[in-house]
């Protein structure tokens, strides 16, 4: 079972260490192609402040 890359923010390290990674490129492309506007929000981690 692949490990989750908790605390890892370098994509090269994720690939080199065979961490779990979900590529959502196709999903985002399809979302952008929709004829209706979308609101995307991102939670801000309090530890990075």
Buried (B, 14 or more C-beta within 10 A) or exposed (E): EEEEBEEEEEEEEBEEEEBEEEEEEEEEEEEEEEEEEEEEEEEEEEEEE
